[in-house]
Amino acid sequence: MDIARMSEFEEWEDKLQLKLSVLYDRLYLQELKDCMQLANAFTAPSVLSN
């Protein structure tokens, strides 16, 4: 690898890791919300059971 371009590559790699971290955090939070809604749906009294 060209030593002169090594810093460019490291900078690009750092930006990629930051973008992936943000993406994974958003996916985790969305999954958490979805799971909470699902759990609530199972525990909430059903309109049909009355």
N, C-alpha and C positions, 0 to 999 in steps of 0.2 A: 504494500500500500504506500502511496505517496505521502511522505511525512509532512509536506507542505499543506496537504488537504486534510490532515488528521483532525485539526481543530474544527473545521467545517463539519466533518462527519460526527464528531463528539457533540457539537451544538445541535445538529439535526437529531441525533439519538436522544439527547436530553428533552427536546421538544416533543418527540414521539412518545417518550415515557410519560411525560406530563399529560399529554392528550389521552393516552390510554388509562392513566390513573383517574382522570375526570370521568371518562366513559364508564369505567368499572364501578366507580362510586355511584353514578347515576343509575346504572343497571341494578346495583345492590339495593338502592333506596326504592326503586320501582318495584322490585321483587318483594321487598319488605311490605310495601303498601298493599300489593296484590294479596300477599299471604294474610295480612290483617283483615282485609275485606272478606276473604274466603272463610277465615275463622269466625268472623262476625256473622256471616251468612249461615254458618252451621249452628251457632249458638243462639241466634235471634229467634224468637218465637215465629212460627210460620203462620201466615194468614189462613192457609188452607187447613191447619190443624184445629181451628176453632169450631 
